[in-house]
Amino acid sequence: MSFTLAIVGRPNVGKSTLFNRLVGKRLALVDDQPGVTRDLREGDARLGDLRFIVIDSAGLELADDDSLQGRMRRLTERAVEEADICLFVIDARAGVTAADEIFADILRRKNAHVIVAANKSEGAAGDAGALEAWSLGLGEPVRISAEHGEGMDDLYRILVPLADAFEEKAALNAPDVNVDVSDNEDEDAYQPPTKAKPLQLAVIGRPNAGKSTLINKIIGEERLLTGPEAGITRDAISVRTEFMGTPMRIFDTAGMRRKSKIDNKLEKLSVADGLRAVRFAEVVVVLLDVDIPFEQQDLRIADFAETEGRAVVVAANKWDLEEDKAHKLNDLREAFERLLPQLRGAPLVTVSAKTGKGLDRLHAAILKAHAVWNRRVTTAKLNQWLGAMTEAHPPPAPGGRRIKLRYMTQVKTRPPAFVVMCNHADKLPDSYSRYLVNGLRNDFDMPGTPIRLTFRDQGDKNPFKDKKWFTPSRLRKHTDNKGKFD
């Protein structure tokens, strides 16, 4: 990545549409309603042969207090200061407004490289607004249509000379990195996260549980918009960081309410975006409010993460406000084991997103859950274990016909998946499958992670019936050699 490009402008001028155009995916939510984007969203953009980081920002508002709009504006201004190039988008059909002139003056002071883009310039309706953009005093405006992809070649020609300068500057400041790679590395060994392949972490939960505050505390800066209002986060925002030395890509998701309470189209899009982030994640942190833990929606969210096959860590937030901590912790553990038996053994940690207390426990729980999620057990150990389990508790005999579990192997990791070859697989009860899954958790140290166990029917045929044996018997060996010594 040679440079960073921040897209800024008034609400509803097409910033998120342009962001999606540059990254080539519908990552940002787009709607006719102004003010959809609230957080800063980063993406890997490509324009011709240029590769760079693009940042989608909230619409600039004329507010400088502690209101939601004021906090959104301060967040956008910080992105402008940190970005290498700022793309100031105006609505060519609406023309240059008084707010555009105020923001142009702010950008002129905060960023050395500002490009004006007159969006919605397709057709004759945008001609007047594109000409009026000259009055902002930020150089020649580029006419684009983010919706239809027009003007991208003109934007490319403007970015190329700037990209070359930033690439030379980055090459001079790049540190030397020496990486040792072992030649005798075990392919089945657990590979810890690296900068090239960071751990994918999603933080999910009900509205106002403190998800954005927790991520801000992890990364050490006010990167995500927070506040007392519920439902501030709308997009599933991803942030790359190092959490106590571990490279991670953390997804902040919108709060998920019960489906019956969602009557807003925008909230439906936000929840769908959060569910999509869970599917991209490796480890999911289900964040609870310690005052009202394990409500029905919390249970649904945790069950969804388990159904998707993700490693789950349950974190109880706002622990600093709890007075009787020992009694509350016992209640949390009892409720967790009773209400979420499918996640038995999953880590349960207490944190305070506001003060940062408990983040070390959360980090350790995430790493352990990730390691268990990647665990592989050899076939020899599995079959030895299967023999001991069937001997201790034999499978049932429906209709007087004994079910034989012949062979077991692990076919997948992330999450661990096992296949057992047997006869009469359709008659094996679910209770026996749970017996084996619980045994796998206890004997191979796989607490909390989803385990997939499949029984494959081989019928009653002998697997060695058609096998050809090439090892001669002792008698045949002597008779074959008899003529050689005569």
Salt bridges, closest charged atoms under 4 A:
ASP31 OD1 - LYS265 NZ 3.04
GLU42 OE2 - ARG223 NH2 3.63
ASP66 OD1 - ARG74 NH2 3.23
GLU77 OE2 - ARG73 NE 2.94
GLU81 OE2 - LYS110 NZ 2.68
GLU82 OE2 - ARG78 NE 3.77
ASP91 OD2 - LYS120 NZ 3.37
ASP100 OD1 - ARG10 NE 2.95
ASP105 OD1 - ARG108 NH1 3.27
ASP105 OD2 - ARG109 NH1 2.62
GLU122 OE2 - ARG93 NH2 3.39
GLU122 OE2 - HIS148 NE2 3.93
ASP127 OD1 - ARG143 NH2 2.68
ASP154 OD1 - ARG157 NH2 2.22
ASP188 OD1 - ARG376 NE 3.85
GLU221 OE1 - ARG78 NH2 3.84
GLU229 OE1 - ARG71 NH2 2.81
ASP235 OD1 - ARG41 NH2 3.50
GLU242 OE2 - LYS195 NZ 3.95
GLU267 OE2 - ARG257 NE 2.84
ASP273 OD2 - ARG41 NH2 3.39
ASP273 OD1 - ARG276 NH2 2.89
GLU282 OE1 - HIS370 NE2 3.08
GLU282 OE2 - ARG414 NH2 2.55
ASP289 OD2 - LYS318 NZ 3.09
GLU295 OE1 - ARG206 NH1 3.72
ASP298 OD1 - ARG206 NE 2.99
GLU306 OE2 - ARG452 NH1 3.65
GLU308 OE1 - ARG279 NE 3.73
ASP331 OD2 - HIS327 ND1 3.30
GLU334 OE2 - ARG338 NE 2.86
ASP445 OD2 - ARG375 NH1 3.83
ASP460 OD1 - HIS424 NE2 3.93
ASP480 OD2 - ARG476 NE 3.92
